[in-house]
Amino acid sequence: MSTDRAIGRSPGVRWPTIEGVKLPTVATAVVDRQGGAATTAQLEGWGLSAAAVARRVASGRWQRLHRGVVLLHSGPPAWREQAHGALLYAGTGAALSHSSAAYVHRITAAPGPLIEVSVPGDRFVRPAARLVIHRRRSMPLAGGRLCAVNENATVVDLVARAADDDAAVAVVAAALLRGVLPDRVLIEAGSRPRLGNRSILTELLAPGVDAIESPLEHRYARDVERRHGLPRGRTQYDSSSTVGGSEPTGCTSASASASSSTASSRIPSRRPTTTRGGTTPSCSRTARSP
């Protein structure tokens, strides 16, 4: 019997190779979508026995990411490859969440030491190294080539577990900088009966509240303006602004000038006034009349 027939291939059909192993054309497309990873069940379906997969892993040509999940190359695994492997391991309905989703949505600059995955609450996933599994009673909407929980749910997840107000403010500020819409975050928060740090999230994103650009600014408003009964500061924009509301530059704080050197990147106002003048807007933080 020919080798093709022995492993279930159609005789005479040319199969592409991955690391020297011939696979059906559909397999290469699937592996590409999965970041170079595959489950052992998939590999067996494509004609590779469990023993053949084990030999490849033992020789170092392939790598075992998790139980039943293999990375089909020998180089150092990139973060996205590990994330794909985590999703394959977690199975049906799984999506990256929390710090991992924040990295996918570019809310944070680094993914964190562990990969975080959420799964429906009626499923149990065995714990695995370098992987955090969150079982959720209600799964948020998720999608993308690297499947992740939507950005609004991600912001709420991170604020809910923030260790203090500064950490929560940092999450919200980063999210607004990425263009996350406050109203949608509040809708997501409202859908959760139990939510940690709900008050700080509502305080920061409630309609009519000026955007907070950093934990430093929030501390000033809380510890100086409110505590001492000072007029509340307000971010003001010049009437000239580029079409589309690009980010202002040269921001200074009249009421907290001593802290201006440590202020973070400016977050645009939710509804900036725009003209066609094409000039760069400037802003200042001035005291509002009592």
C-alpha positions in Angstrom: 0.0 0.0 0.0 1.3 3.5 -0.9 2.2 6.0 1.8 -0.6 8.3 0.6 -3.2 5.6 1.1 -1.7 4.5 4.5 -2.3 7.9 6.1 -5.5 8.8 4.2 -4.3 11.1 1.5 -5.8 11.1 -1.9 -3.2 9.4 -4.3 -1.3 11.9 -6.5 -2.4 15.0 -4.6 0.6 17.2 -3.7 0.5 18.4 -0.1 2.5 21.5 1.1 5.0 21.0 3.9 5.4 22.6 7.3 8.8 22.0 8.9 9.3 19.1 6.5 5.9 17.5 7.1 3.5 17.2 4.2 0.0 18.5 5.1 -3.1 19.1 3.0 -3.6 22.6 1.6 -6.4 23.4 3.9 -4.1 22.6 6.9 -1.6 25.3 6.0 -4.4 27.9 5.8 -5.7 26.8 9.2 -2.2 26.8 10.8 -1.6 30.3 9.4 -4.8 31.6 11.0 -3.8 30.0 14.2 -0.4 31.7 14.4 1.5 28.6 13.5 -0.1 26.4 16.2 -2.4 23.4 15.9 -4.0 20.9 18.2 -3.0 17.3 18.1 -6.5 16.4 17.1 -6.2 18.6 14.1 -2.9 17.1 13.2 -4.3 13.6 13.5 -7.1 14.6 11.2 -4.6 15.8 8.7 -2.9 12.4 8.7 -0.2 12.7 11.4 -0.3 10.1 14.1 0.1 11.0 17.8 3.5 9.1 17.7 4.7 11.2 14.8 3.7 14.4 16.6 5.5 13.3 19.7 8.7 12.5 17.8 8.7 15.9 16.3 8.3 17.5 19.7 10.9 15.3 21.2 13.4 16.2 18.5 12.8 19.9 19.1 11.5 20.6 15.6 8.0 21.4 17.1 7.1 22.7 20.5 4.3 21.7 22.9 2.6 24.9 24.1 0.0 23.2 26.2 -1.5 19.8 26.6 -2.8 18.9 23.1 -1.4 22.1 21.5 1.7 22.2 19.4 3.6 25.1 17.8 4.9 23.9 14.4 8.4 25.4 14.4 11.5 25.3 16.6 12.1 29.0 17.1 11.3 31.1 20.2 7.5 31.5 20.4 6.2 35.0 19.8 3.6 36.4 22.1 0.9 36.1 19.5 1.8 32.5 18.8 1.5 31.8 22.5 -1.9 33.6 22.6 -3.2 31.5 19.7 -2.0 28.4 21.5 -3.8 29.5 24.7 -7.1 30.0 22.7 -6.7 26.5 21.1 -6.1 25.0 24.5 -9.1 26.8 26.1 -11.3 25.6 23.4 -14.8 26.6 22.1 -16.0 30.1 23.0 -12.6 31.2 24.5 -11.4 34.8 24.0 -8.4 36.7 25.2 -9.4 39.1 28.0 -8.1 41.5 30.7 -4.4 42.3 30.2 -4.1 40.2 27.1 -7.1 41.8 25.4 -5.8 45.2 26.5 -2.6 44.5 24.6 -4.5 43.4 21.5 -6.5 46.6 21.6 -3.4 48.6 22.2 -4.7 50.0 25.5 -1.5 48.8 27.1 2.0 48.7 25.7 2.9 45.3 27.1 0.9 42.1 27.4 1.9 41.1 30.9 3.7 38.0 32.1 0.7 35.7 31.8 -1.9 35.1 29.0 -5.4 35.7 30.2 -8.4 33.9 28.5 -12.1 34.0 29.3 -14.4 31.1 28.7 -18.2 30.6 29.2 -19.0 29.7 32.8 -20.5 26.3 31.9 -17.1 25.1 30.7 -14.1 23.9 32.8 -10.6 24.3 31.5 -7.8 22.6 33.3 -5.2 25.1 34.7 -2.0 25.4 32.6 1.4 27.1 33.0 1.6 30.8 32.0 -2.2 30.8 31.5 -5.0 32.4 33.5 -8.5 31.2 32.9 -11.5 33.4 33.7 -14.9 31.6 33.8 -17.6 34.1 33.1 -21.3 33.8 33.7 -21.9 36.1 30.7 -19.3 36.2 27.9 -18.9 39.7 26.4 -18.8 40.0 22.6 -15.4 39.0 21.2 -13.9 38.7 17.8 -10.8 39.4 15.7 -8.3 37.2 14.0 -6.7 36.9 17.4 -10.0 36.5 19.2 -10.3 39.0 22.1 -13.1 40.4 24.3 -14.2 43.8 23.0 -12.4 46.9 24.1 -15.3 48.2 26.3 -15.5 45.0 28.3 -11.7 45.0 28.6 -11.7 48.5 30.1 -14.3 47.5 32.7 -12.5 44.2 33.5 -9.2 46.1 34.2 -10.9 48.9 36.2 -12.8 46.3 38.2 -9.6 44.7 39.5 -7.5 47.8 39.8 -5.7 47.9 43.1 -6.4 51.6 43.7 -7.8 54.8 42.1 -4.6 55.6 40.4 -4.5 52.3 38.6 -8.1 52.7 37.6 -7.5 56.2 36.3 -4.5 55.0 34.3 -6.6 52.4 32.5 -9.4 54.8 31.7 -6.9 57.5 30.5 -5.1 55.0 28.2 -8.4 53.7 26.8 -9.7 57.2 26.0 -6.4 58.0 24.3 -7.0 55.0 22.1 -10.5 56.3 21.2 -12.7 54.1 23.4 -16.1 55.8 23.8 -17.0 56.6 27.4 -20.8 56.0 26.8 -20.2 52.4 25.6 -17.9 51.7 28.6 -20.6 52.9 31.0 -23.2 50.7 29.2 -20.9 47.7 29.7 -20.4 48.6 33.3 -24.2 49.0 33.8 -24.8 45.5 32.5 -22.8 44.0 35.4 -24.7 43.6 38.7 -21.4 43.4 40.7 -18.5 45.5 39.7 -15.4 46.6 41.6 -14.5 50.2 41.5 -17.8 51.2 39.9 -17.8 54.6 41.6 -14.5 55.7 40.2 -15.4 54.5 36.7 -18.7 56.5 36.8 -16.9 59.5 38.2 -14.4 59.5 35.3 -16.8 58.8 32.5 -20.1 60.3 33.5 -21.6 62.7 30.9 -20.5 66.3 31.4 -17.3 65.4 33.2 -14.1 66.7 31.7 -11.7 64.0 30.6 -8.9 63.2 33.1 -5.6 62.9 31.4 -3.6 61.0 34.1 -3.6 59.8 37.7 -1.7 63.0 38.6 -4.6 65.2 37.4 -7.2 63.1 39.1 -5.3 63.3 42.4 -5.0 67.1 42.1 -8.8 67.4 41.5 -9.6 65.1 44.4 -7.0 66.1 47.0 -6.6 69.8 46.2 -9.6 71.2 44.5 -12.3 69.3 46.3 -10.6 69.0 49.7 -10.0 72.7 49.9 -13.1 73.9 48.2 -11.3 75.4 45.3 -13.1 76.2 42.0 -13.0 73.2 39.8 -10.4 73.2 37.0 -11.6 72.8 33.4 -9.8 71.8 30.2 -10.3 74.6 27.7 -9.6 74.5 24.0 -9.0 77.3 21.6 -11.7 77.8 19.0 -9.2 76.8 16.3 -8.7 73.0 15.9 -7.8 70.7 13.1 -10.6 69.0 11.3 -11.3 65.7 13.0 -10.2 67.0 16.4 -6.5 66.0 16.5 -4.8 66.0 19.9 -3.9 69.3 21.4 -0.3 70.2 22.2 1.5 72.5 24.6 -0.9 71.9 27.5 -0.2 73.7 30.7 -2.0 73.9 34.1 -2.5 77.3 35.5 -3.7 75.9 38.9 -1.1 73.2 39.1 1.8 74.5 37.1 4.3 72.9 39.5 3.1 69.5 38.3 3.0 70.3 34.6 6.3 68.7 33.8 5.0 65.3 34.8 1.7 65.5 33.0 1.0 62.7 30.6 0.0 62.8 26.9 -3.2 64.8 26.4 -6.5 63.0 25.9 -8.8 64.9 23.4 -12.1 66.3 24.6 -15.1 64.1 23.8 -16.6 66.9 21.7 -13.8 69.2 20.5 -14.8 72.3 18.5 -13.4 71.9 15.0 -12.8 74.4 12.2 -11.2 74.2 8.9 -8.4 76.5 9.8 -5.9 73.6 10.1 -4.0 75.1 13.0 -2.8 73.1 16.0 -4.9 73.5 19.1 -3.5 74.5 22.4 -5.1 74.1 25.8 -4.8 75.2 29.3 -6.3 74.2 32.6 -7.8 77.2 34.3 -10.0 77.7 37.3 -13.7 77.8 36.7 -15.5 80.7 38.2 -17.3 79.8 41.4 
